[in-house]
Amino acid sequence: MSYWTPADAAELDVLIFEFVRVREIHVPRCETCRQGGPWCRRLLASFEAILEWKQARTLRSKADFLRTWEAEAQTETAPAKREFATTAGKSRWTRNY
């Protein structure tokens, strides 16, 4: 069972692409990042936001997958459908199993 979909991967690709693009602009302008050591708080917070998004997206995709799976399982095991039928003026109950 895979909860991570191609759409999820594409959204993460966009976030990473934008992070790298902004990082390339940010590093030359930031004294902390320019020194080549640990990232500054702003850059680190941006990266952590991507990691948090990925974790939340995985959980949302898992929930969506499980809801769909449960709905399909309920449809397959639904109780017998009862309907009222009439034939030549006579009424009868029918059961579909």
KEVO-390134 format. One line per 4 residues: number of its first residue (from 1); their letters; for each residue x negated, y negated, z of C-alpha. Coordinates in nm, 3 decimals. Each point is the difference from the previous one (the first is absolute). Layout:
<nodes>
NUM = A = X,Y,Z ~ ...
</nodes>
This chain:
<nodes>
1 = MSYW = 0.000,0.000,0.000 ~ -0.158,-0.321,-0.113 ~ 0.136,-0.320,0.145 ~ -0.241,-0.231,-0.183
5 = TPAD = 0.147,-0.081,-0.340 ~ -0.161,-0.140,-0.315 ~ 0.187,-0.326,0.068 ~ -0.154,-0.016,0.348
9 = AAEL = -0.345,0.052,-0.151 ~ 0.062,-0.274,-0.257 ~ 0.105,-0.245,0.273 ~ -0.314,0.083,0.199
13 = DVLI = -0.208,-0.053,-0.314 ~ 0.143,-0.351,-0.031 ~ -0.079,-0.081,0.363 ~ -0.357,0.128,-0.030
17 = FEFV = -0.052,-0.182,-0.329 ~ 0.116,-0.326,0.158 ~ -0.210,0.056,0.312 ~ -0.315,0.054,-0.206
21 = RVRE = 0.078,-0.303,-0.216 ~ 0.055,-0.225,0.301 ~ -0.305,0.144,0.178 ~ -0.219,-0.098,-0.295
25 = IHVP = 0.128,-0.357,0.033 ~ -0.018,-0.002,0.380 ~ -0.349,0.139,0.071 ~ -0.203,-0.282,-0.161
29 = RCET = 0.210,-0.256,0.189 ~ -0.010,0.167,0.343 ~ -0.309,-0.043,0.216 ~ 0.061,0.325,0.191
33 = CRQG = 0.065,0.218,-0.305 ~ -0.280,-0.163,-0.201 ~ -0.257,0.133,0.250 ~ 0.076,0.358,-0.103
37 = GPWC = 0.095,0.120,0.347 ~ 0.343,0.098,0.127 ~ 0.290,-0.177,-0.167 ~ 0.152,-0.308,0.153
41 = RRLL = 0.330,0.029,0.187 ~ 0.205,-0.126,-0.294 ~ -0.141,0.252,-0.247 ~ 0.022,0.284,0.250
45 = ASFE = 0.362,-0.093,0.081 ~ 0.083,0.008,-0.372 ~ -0.149,0.346,-0.039 ~ 0.176,0.127,0.313
49 = AILE = 0.329,-0.130,-0.141 ~ -0.050,0.224,-0.303 ~ -0.069,0.300,0.224 ~ 0.312,-0.075,0.206
53 = WKQA = 0.206,-0.037,-0.318 ~ -0.126,0.341,-0.121 ~ 0.092,0.167,0.327 ~ 0.347,-0.157,0.005
57 = RTLR = 0.059,0.080,-0.367 ~ -0.094,0.363,0.058 ~ 0.250,0.024,0.284 ~ 0.274,-0.169,-0.206
61 = SKAD = -0.065,0.232,-0.294 ~ 0.011,0.300,0.234 ~ 0.334,-0.118,0.142 ~ 0.142,-0.050,-0.351
65 = FLRT = -0.122,0.344,-0.106 ~ 0.152,0.167,0.306 ~ 0.334,-0.181,-0.043 ~ 0.018,0.117,-0.361
69 = WEAE = -0.097,0.354,0.100 ~ 0.264,0.006,0.278 ~ 0.270,-0.132,-0.235 ~ -0.081,0.268,-0.257
73 = AQTE = -0.001,0.270,0.269 ~ 0.339,-0.116,0.129 ~ 0.146,0.004,-0.350 ~ -0.115,0.358,-0.052
77 = TAPA = 0.145,0.120,0.333 ~ 0.315,-0.214,0.003 ~ 0.310,0.176,0.139 ~ 0.247,0.150,-0.244
81 = KREF = 0.205,-0.259,-0.184 ~ 0.374,0.031,0.054 ~ 0.250,-0.144,-0.239 ~ 0.373,0.005,-0.051
85 = ATTA = 0.110,0.146,-0.332 ~ 0.340,0.034,-0.164 ~ 0.093,0.263,-0.252 ~ 0.340,0.008,-0.169
89 = GKSR = 0.163,-0.192,0.283 ~ -0.148,0.222,0.267 ~ -0.261,-0.142,0.231 ~ -0.290,0.196,0.135
93 = WTRN = -0.324,-0.068,0.178 ~ -0.317,0.097,-0.178 ~ -0.344,0.042,0.144 ~ -0.318,-0.035,-0.200
97 = Y = -0.286,0.203,0.141
</nodes>
